Amino acid sequence: MGLELPKNPDMDQDNVVNFTDSEIVSHVKDALTSLLSGDSNSYNQLVGVMHHSKQLAPDEVALLETTLKALAGAVSCIDITLHDSLLSAIFSMSLWNYGPHVADALVELIVSLAISNGKYLDLCLGMLVSNFTPPPYFLDKLKLPRGLERKGQVLSRVHAAFKKIADYVPLAPLRLLTMVQQGMPTVYHKDRAILIYVENMLTLESGEIGELVGSTMLMAVVDRLIELDLEIGWDAILQDDFSKGIFEMELEDLEDIVDSAEPDIGEFRLSRKSLAGNSIAELLDNLLVLTFEHLESCERAGRLAKVFETLLRSFLLTVMTAYKSKFTQFVVFYACSLDPENCGMRFAIMLADLFVQDSHPQSTRMSSVAYLASYLSRAKFLSASFISSMLKRLVDWCLEYCNTHDVDINPNAHRVFYSGCQAIMYVLCFRMKVFMDVPRLKSQLLMPLEQILKHKLNPLKVCLPSVVEEFLRQAKAASLFTVSKTFIFDGLLESELSRAFGGLERLDTFFPFDPCLLKRCDSFIRPMFVFWSMVKPTYEDAYDDENDDGSSDDDSIQDFANENEDIMNDVGKSFDEQQLDLDEFDCALKKMSITPKNSFGYKFGGRFQEPTRMPSRIRPSTSPESL
Amino acid sequence: MEGLSVADADLVVYLHPSKSSKVSQAILRELSSSLFKFNEAFGGVLLAYDVNILDKQAKILSGVHPYFGVRLKANLLLFSPKSDMLLEGKVVKLSQESIHVIILGFSSAIITAENIRREFKYKTKDNEELFASRSHKRHVIKVGTMIRFLVKR
């Protein structure tokens, strides 16, 4: 008994026996029910067909396909305890091993099983989720065209199956959620299956059941990113060089690090070199890039605003509370850059709101303002008017604080205040040039700022010396105000007092959006990122004047005025139009004969940059900034 | 439709101390998390609730985390189908072997071929699957039809 199909159905035309679908189904039903009466021959044959699944000849493939289809029709006869060997055989089959027809039949069977009885639902969903990742032997083949094709086949069927099951069993997505979260490979799995698993999770987010499962998927992905992020220890990659400051040469190019003789790296900067061989860093890099690409597709589909809400929630819950997250925050940065008007501004406003509210714990507020400062300084896509409005909020808050606290310097007691002041100074170090040329901004911001800085609380003494020094230098060059006392820090990066206000977590030296050291990520972030080298500090104009050999003073002043005009016009313009700045920049740079021509090889075209090799612009000994 | 019932319940909801600043929100959250799930204590699936907080005071449990218990009075809508009850649902899938039904938008049920009345014959007409009654010409079950069925188990 049992299924008897001709050996070569396409060959043997004479002897071919055409079974109808219903006949085959009833055969299978008989095989299943016969087990009850003790006759296990046909049943065992069935199980045998399921197990025999590798290196199949064409007729065996046909047999498997037919059997699967027949089983799909006979699901009502399958008993969970009686036919457990058959069921375990079915559930251990991997879609990756088969061609499209068998895969279709298998998926049909799984869906039928899932909707026929609640007992099978979890098992079926589990089987589908386990098909997110290919069997071990296949992982290497994923990069090949054949592997990619198979991947597309399998994953499209898996996700379609989820939708079908959800149609007939409305609460299935709830079960699916828990399964997917529990099934996530840990970061310690050598086979890096997590990459393709996360890809699947993101597909679920944007898929047809995305509305139901999407936000949980996204939050789970961010959770995993943070986990990886925290695996990369700060101590493993810091270099103890206390002499260099934050505003020294930034690590823009890997070649530079390799070329330069001395370690020009400040204490609080990570070294890209030491991350190069780190496999966890590589994994995090790839996962971040996956997330970036997913955000891009969300933006194209017009869903970014909704996804961004989930991202923000996740950021507040996971990223901000993690101790000095290193790279995960760039996910939010990238999302903001894709939609500067909505998401970009929303992020900054949220951070500012967090900072000013008394009800939040101290470290949250300090961390929030650190994020805000770093974000406002580094985001190229934010308009100057928006940055100034954010700054004004901070200044107003600090001024209010000063007026209500008429006390002396005390780093421990006024941590939030000092972190606020440091944030303002940090942003102004990057953006001062832009603001100085707009009189309205000048008066709105500077008058109160001067009051704050000259207050008894003495933020200039407490805040991070390198930030204060740079700020004062620029302020002096721009003739903003002069301080009566001289602040001599001797290029110190930090001081007793700054450590005091920073506390155990060292929030005084937390600059979360410092250049991303993960290579692939960096290529995404670079076009909308402000590097310190791109900033033209106010004192460089003075340096210009000194260095002008041939040209007269009038010329240089005229040039300066022209630049300022252009910059004034640029205030409030969009990110694209600010490219004009670069031309002015280049112009000014050419006057400095030391630096090579065409130093800014950046191509600020679209966002989707090929990782271009930057010409190494900075030679440690000749760069003007290192002087 | 049988199986639906409204119950009055006295409940105590235990909340984590961090929620003490937004108690009502936490209570609603707690109750919402048990929606559409079978609850042993209620003896059915919770479909909806209407809550009144009884006391402004709550008892704090001693232990590692001082959870506090808030007393509530609630009206609960429960769904607890038993054998031999009649239920109504919408047909979502038809096949030779079975009819799949969704009840109240969240619960799925399946009626297998042996449980479908003999008078219904499975037909495929114009690519549409349906069960047509032999005795009453107009009586047809298609995808989207509401049907009433008896609960077996």
Chai-1 contact restraints between the chains, C-beta under 6 A:
chainA,res_idxA,chainB,res_idxB,connection_type,confidence,min_distance_angstrom,max_distance_angstrom,comment,restraint_id
A,S76,B,E97,contact,1.0,0.0,6.0,A-B,restraint_1
A,S76,B,T112,contact,1.0,0.0,6.0,A-B,restraint_2
A,I115,B,H100,contact,1.0,0.0,6.0,A-B,restraint_3
A,S116,B,I110,contact,1.0,0.0,6.0,A-B,restraint_4
A,Y168,B,V92,contact,1.0,0.0,6.0,A-B,restraint_5
A,Y168,B,K93,contact,1.0,0.0,6.0,A-B,restraint_6
A,Y168,B,H100,contact,1.0,0.0,6.0,A-B,restraint_7
A,Y168,B,S108,contact,1.0,0.0,6.0,A-B,restraint_8
A,V169,B,S108,contact,1.0,0.0,6.0,A-B,restraint_9
A,P170,B,F106,contact,1.0,0.0,6.0,A-B,restraint_10
A,L171,B,F106,contact,1.0,0.0,6.0,A-B,restraint_11
